[in-house]
Amino acid sequence: MDKVINACSMFNLIGCPLLLACMCVERYLAVIKPVLYLRLRKWEYRMAITAAMWAITLAFCVVTCECSQVESSEHTASSRSLIAEFRVCNE
């Protein structure tokens, strides 16, 4: 359950700023460069950019979840070895 919460948190952390950045770029082009905006307003361009943002967000979430799993297993292994050393020292 902790993995799911961590993945959703990372998805929100990365996905929201990317979505807002895309919206800001679109608004900027509409106001500052209206002729360019009219040429780039095609549905295919929007879908390609959206797919790229989803791919970046999902890739980051997967990598973050995998790295946190590796860190937690390393932490567990190191804490077990510390406990074993503590028991040996106290005997």
C-alpha positions as CSV (number, residue, x, y, z in Angstrom):
1,M,0.0,0.0,0.0
2,D,2.9,2.3,0.7
3,K,4.2,1.9,-2.8
4,V,0.8,3.0,-4.3
5,I,0.8,6.1,-2.1
6,N,4.4,6.9,-3.0
7,A,3.7,6.4,-6.7
8,C,0.6,8.6,-6.6
9,S,2.5,11.3,-4.7
10,M,5.3,11.2,-7.3
11,F,2.7,11.3,-10.1
12,N,1.2,14.4,-8.6
13,L,4.5,16.0,-7.8
14,I,5.8,15.6,-11.4
15,G,2.6,15.6,-13.5
16,C,1.0,18.8,-12.2
17,P,4.0,21.1,-12.9
18,L,4.4,19.6,-16.4
19,L,0.7,20.1,-17.2
20,L,0.8,23.7,-15.9
21,A,4.0,24.4,-18.0
22,C,2.2,23.1,-21.1
23,M,-0.8,25.3,-20.4
24,C,1.5,28.3,-19.9
25,V,3.4,27.7,-23.1
26,E,0.1,27.4,-25.0
27,R,-1.2,30.7,-23.5
28,Y,2.1,32.4,-24.2
29,L,2.1,31.4,-27.9
30,A,-1.6,32.5,-28.2
31,V,-0.8,36.0,-26.9
32,I,2.7,36.7,-28.1
33,K,2.8,34.8,-31.4
34,P,-0.8,34.3,-32.6
35,V,0.1,33.3,-36.1
36,L,2.5,30.6,-34.9
37,Y,-0.2,29.5,-32.4
38,L,-2.8,29.1,-35.2
39,R,-0.3,26.9,-37.1
40,L,0.5,24.7,-34.1
41,R,-3.0,24.4,-32.9
42,K,-3.5,21.0,-34.6
43,W,-4.9,18.1,-32.6
44,E,-1.9,15.9,-33.5
45,Y,0.6,18.2,-31.9
46,R,-1.4,18.5,-28.7
47,M,-1.7,14.7,-28.5
48,A,2.0,14.2,-29.1
49,I,3.0,16.7,-26.4
50,T,0.4,15.2,-24.0
51,A,1.7,11.7,-24.6
52,A,5.3,12.8,-24.0
53,M,4.3,14.4,-20.7
54,W,2.5,11.2,-19.6
55,A,5.5,9.2,-20.6
56,I,7.9,11.4,-18.6
57,T,5.6,11.4,-15.6
58,L,5.1,7.6,-15.6
59,A,8.8,6.9,-16.2
60,F,9.7,9.1,-13.3
61,C,7.1,7.4,-11.0
62,V,8.4,3.9,-11.9
63,V,12.0,4.9,-11.4
64,T,11.2,6.6,-8.0
65,C,9.3,3.6,-6.8
66,E,12.0,1.2,-7.8
67,C,14.7,3.3,-6.2
68,S,12.8,3.6,-3.0
69,Q,12.3,-0.2,-2.9
70,V,16.1,-0.7,-3.4
71,E,16.8,1.9,-0.7
72,S,14.4,0.3,1.8
73,S,15.8,-3.2,1.2
74,E,19.4,-1.8,1.6
75,H,18.2,-0.1,4.8
76,T,16.7,-3.3,6.1
77,A,19.8,-5.3,5.3
78,S,22.1,-2.7,7.0
79,S,19.9,-2.5,10.1
80,R,19.9,-6.3,10.4
81,S,23.7,-6.3,10.2
82,L,23.9,-3.6,12.9
83,I,21.5,-5.6,15.1
84,A,23.7,-8.7,14.6
85,E,26.9,-6.8,15.5
86,F,25.2,-5.3,18.5
87,R,24.2,-8.8,19.7
88,V,27.8,-10.1,19.2
89,C,29.3,-7.2,21.1
90,N,26.9,-7.6,24.0
91,E,27.6,-11.4,24.4
